[in-house]
Amino acid sequence: MAYVGSSFVRELRSWKLESTGYAVTCVEAGLDPAWDALVEATPGGDLAQTTPWAVSRQRLGFRSYRITIMTAGQELLGGCLMYAKRLAPAWWVASIPRGPLLFTPESSAASAVVRAILASARRGGVRVLVVQPPEAAPALDEATISAGFRPGGPSVAPEATIRLDLRHSDEELLSSMSRGRRQDLRKALLAGFEVSQGEDIELFHRLHVATAKRRGFVPASRENLRAQWELLAPHANCTMFIARYRGVAAAGIWVTRFAGTVTGKLVGWDVSIPAPPHANDALHWAAIRWARTNGYRTYDLGGIDRRSAECLVSGGPIPEGFHHSSGFYKLSFGGTAMLLPRTRFLLLPRLADLALGRLAQLLFASAGGRRLTQHLRNG
């Protein structure tokens, strides 16, 4: 069933999950500070599961829905924000980044929550459901596997990253960097870059597009940046830093803030600007110091290749080419490689998954599949 207008919401507003007695409710997401506070207080809660993020995605053509599961005694068991987009007539793809969330310590609830989310997607006519469970919730990861979700789906959030512990002093953070990174940072600081927070969306987008063209990735759209800024910045959930040389903007970094963590999301660097190298080093260092000053505990340098992260965590041989990757650059800041829950997907109905699931895995892993994922993520 393809849904039109708000028919998805009307059909799923409230129903019972068979054989369990749990009540499932689905409503179109709107700004809700109480829900956002609950997400922030929940282990594994993420910005992608907050309502400002949901409303920002609505401006890009996504349908954003909040699904909650309650017990017969009105105890909130779990829930999530689900994002749906139509790729073709009657073909809706839905994603749940860093969700669903459990609001109870009972790990046995994970299976019921995943079944409720899956049933909601089926009722809404979703044909591909992509889920990336939150951190610190192994029961949810196991529940998605038990429900038949396959690994290798479109990446809706990084599966690995590099993080710095900001409880250390500036001196300790500097000493943990690689020798080369310290030298480059020193050069950047001596070069006279001026780094400050900015508000110019057009400027940052120009810098970001310049980097995308040079490196061959799909940039975030101007509309995406504007939607994020208008919805997240008023709630102190995003900001940008711009590095200028002799008054001219040369580079920028876009960061988000949530639950004690500042995350570097997007970068931009216009190499046509006559400026010394290492502007990005100055940007990251300014963002790190700003995050520490404002009481944040962690600086996340953004996603890296999962295979490389697995080798870093296990101590195994590093894949060829890693030393020339953005992951190597991020690691040189002295942080710790972190493995995050893997993205998984399921084709609906179940018979479609049995027949086409393996083919879908190959498609998502292809260059075309990865580019489609970038377009969906970047708006």
N, C-alpha and C positions, 0 to 999 in steps of 0.2 A: 504494500500500500504506500504510494507516494503521498506525502502530506502537503497540503496547500494552506497558505495563511497560517492560522493557529490551530488547525485541526489536530495536529500532533498533541498539542497541549490539552485540547478539549477531551481527547480520547483517554489520555493517560493521567489526568489530574489526580485521580485516586482509585486504586484497585487493590485487590488482595492477591498475594503470592500464594498460589495453590499449595496445599499440603504443609504450609508453615504458619499461616495466619498472620504473617507480617503485612502491614499496610505500606503500599508504595505510592508515592506522590511525585508528580512531574509538573513543574511550572516553568514558564519562560523566565529566564534569569533577569533580574533587575537589581539595582544597587541595594544591598542589604548589609549594613554594618555588623549586625548580630551574627550572620553567617560568616562573614569575613573574620571576625574575632574568634569564632569557633575553629575555623580552618587554621588560623595562626597558632592557636593553643594546642592543636592536635599534632602528635609526632608525624613527621612527613608532610605536613601541610605546606602548600606551595602557592606562589602567586597565581599560577594558572588555574587554581581552584577558588579564586576569589571573584566576587561579582564585578569589581571595576574592570578586571581583565575580560570577563565574559561580555560586558557591555561594549568594550573596545573591539572585540571580535565581531559583535553584531554589526558594527559599522562597516565591516569588511565583507558583509554578505553571509556570515555564518549564522546559523540558528543556535542559540545558547540556552540550554535547559538545565535546571537544577532538579536532581532526582534525590529523594530521601526515602529511607526505609525505617519504619518504626515497628516496635513490638505491639502486641495486643494491649499492653499496659502503658502505651504512649511513650515508651523510652526510645530515644533516637539511637538507632543502631549504626547507621552509616549513611553515606551519600556521596554525591559528586556533582560536578558541573560537566555536562557533555556538550560537545560542539559538533554540529552537523552541517555538511555542505553537499549540495547536489552537483554531481559530476556529469550526469546524463539523465534523461527522463527515467523516472522510477529508480534511479541509482543514487542513493544517499550514502555518503561516507561519514561516520561519526567517530570522534576521538575523545578520549578521556585522559588528558595529560596529568601525571602525578596523582592519579585517583583510580578507583574510589577511595574514600577515607573511612576508617573505622572510628566511631565515637564512643566505643566501649572497650574495656580491657579484655573482653572475652574473645580470644582468637577464633573460637568456633563460629563466631558471627561472620567471618570473612566469606565463607562459602555461600551463606544466605544473601549477603550483600551483592556478591558477584552474580548470583543467579537472578536477583531482582533487576540489576542493571541490564543483564543480557535479555531478560524478558521484556523490559521496557524498550530496548532497541528493536527487538522483533516486532513489537506492537506498533512501533512508529514507522515501520517500513525501511529501516536501515539495512543496507546490503553488506557493508563492510564496517566492522566495529574494531577500532584500534584502542588498546589500553596500555598505559604505562603506569604500573602501580607506584605508589609513593615510597620514599625511603623509610627505613625503620619499620617496615610492615611485611615481614616475610610470609605471614599467613595469607595476605592478599595475593602475593606473587604465586604462592602455591595454589591458591583457589582459582586463579586464572588458568594455570596449567591444567588443573583437574577439569576445568570447564571446556577444555579443548582448544584454548587459544594457542596459536602457533608463534614461534619467534620469527623475527625478520620482517616485521611490519613496517609501515612508513614511520620514520622517526618523528615523534611529536614532541620530544624533549631529549636532551643529551643523555647518553647511556654511560658516560664517563666524564670526569672533569678533574681539574687541579684546584686545590683549595689551600689558602693560607690561614693560619691561626693568628688572628689579630690581637690576641692577648699578649703577644710578644712586643718588645720595644722596637723602635726604629732600628737601633743598632743590631738587635737580634735578627730582625727581618733582613737587613742588608747582609749580614754574615751568612745567612742561609742561602742567599742567591749564588748562582754560579759565578765564577770569577769574571767571565766574559760579560754577564749581565750587569754586574757591579760597575765594570769599566764603561760599558755603554751608557748606563744611567748617569755616571759621573760626567761623561761627555755631554749628555743631553742637558744636564743641569748647568754646566759651564757654558753651553752654547747660547743660553739666554732665552730659552722658551718660556713664555708666560702661559700658565695653565689656570683656567678659571671655569666655573660652572657657566653654562649657557642656556639659552631658551630659543635659539634660532633653528627651527625645524628645517627650513630650506637649506641653511648652511650645512647642517649635519648631513642631510640627505645627499647633498652634492659630494661631500667628502666620502660618504659611504658608497655611493655609486661608482666613484673613481676607483675605489678598492675592488669592488665587485667586478668591474670590467677588467682590471689588471689580473685578478686571480681566477676569474671564470666561474663565479657563483651567482645565484639569483639574489639581488639585493632586496631588502625590505622596502616596500613601496612607501611613497610619501604619505599616502592615506593611512597606512599602518602606523607610521611614526606619529602622525598627528593624532590618531585615535588613542594610541598609548599615552601620549603626553597629556591630552585633555582629560583622560579618565584616571591615569595613575599618578601624575605629578601632584594634583591637589591632595592626594592621600599620602604623599611623601613616598611613593613606591617607585619612582624613576627620576633620573636626572641625567644630564650630559656634561662632559668636560671637553673643552676645546683648547688645543695647544696653538698658540700664535707665535710667529717669529717676526719681529720688527713690525708688529701690529697686524700681520696677515695670518689668517687661519690656515694652518697646514694639516692638522689632524684632529680627530675627535673620537671619543668613546662614549657609548650609551650604556648606562648601568641601571639595574633595578635593585630594589631594596625590599626585603621581606624577612620577618622572623629572625632578625639578628644577622642576616647575610646580605652582603652587597655583591652583585654578580655582574661581571662584564659581559654584555649581550652582543653589542655590535661595535664595529670599529670603522673608521674612515680615515684615509690618508691620501692626499693629493700630491703625488710625486712631482707634478709640474710646478708646484710652488717652490721658488728658490729658498730652501731652508736646509740646515744641517740634518743628517739622519738621526734616528733614535727619538723622534717625537713621541712614538708609542710608549717608549720606556718612561718618558716624563709623564705621560698621561696616566699610565697604570700606577706609578708611584704617587701621583697626586690623589688618585682615587683611593688608594690604600691608606694614605695618611688621613684623608678626609673621613673614611669609614671608621678608622680607629678613634679619631677625635669625637665622632658622633656616637660612640659606644657600641658599634657593631662588632660581633665576635669573629666573623669569617669573611674572607674575600675570595670569591669564586671567580677564577679566570675564564670560565666558560668551557663548553664541551670540547673534548678531544676524542680521537679515534679509540673505540673500545678495545680493539685487539692490542693496540699499543699499551693501553692502560692495564690490561690483564697481564702483560709481560712485566710492566713496572711493578705491579702489586706482587706478583709471584717471584720476581727476581729472575725471570727467564730472559733469553736473548731478545733484544729489541728488534722489531721488524725493520727491514731495509727501507731506507728513506725517511725514517722517523726524525733523524737529526736535521732534516731540511723542512720539517713540518711546523705548523702553528702550535701543535702539541708540545714539541721540543722547546719552542720559545716560551710557552706558558710554564713549563716545568722548570725553566732556568730561573724563575722567580723564587724557587726554593720551597714550593708547596708540596702537598701530598696528593698522589694520584688516588682517585676515588672511583670505585665501580658503582653504578647506579642500576636500579632495576631495568631489565630489558623491555623494549616495546614488543607487544604481542598483538596478533590480530585474529579475527574469526570471520569467515564469510557466513552470511545468513541467507537462506535457511541452512540448517546443518547439512543437508544433502549437497548443497552447493559447495560447502567447505570440503566435504569428502571427495567431491569430483574435481574441484578446481583449486583447492588450498595450496598444493605443492606448486602449481603453475603460478599462483599469485605470489608465492615466496620468491620465485625466480624473477618475476616482473618487478617487485618492490626492490630487489637487489640490483637491478639493472641501472645503467646510467639514466635512462629515461624515467624510471621509477623514482630515482633519487631527485631528479630535477622537478618532477611533479610534486614530490613532498616539499621541496623548497618553495615552490609557488604557493602551496596551500598554507605553509607556515608563515610566509612573508607577506601574504595578501597582495 
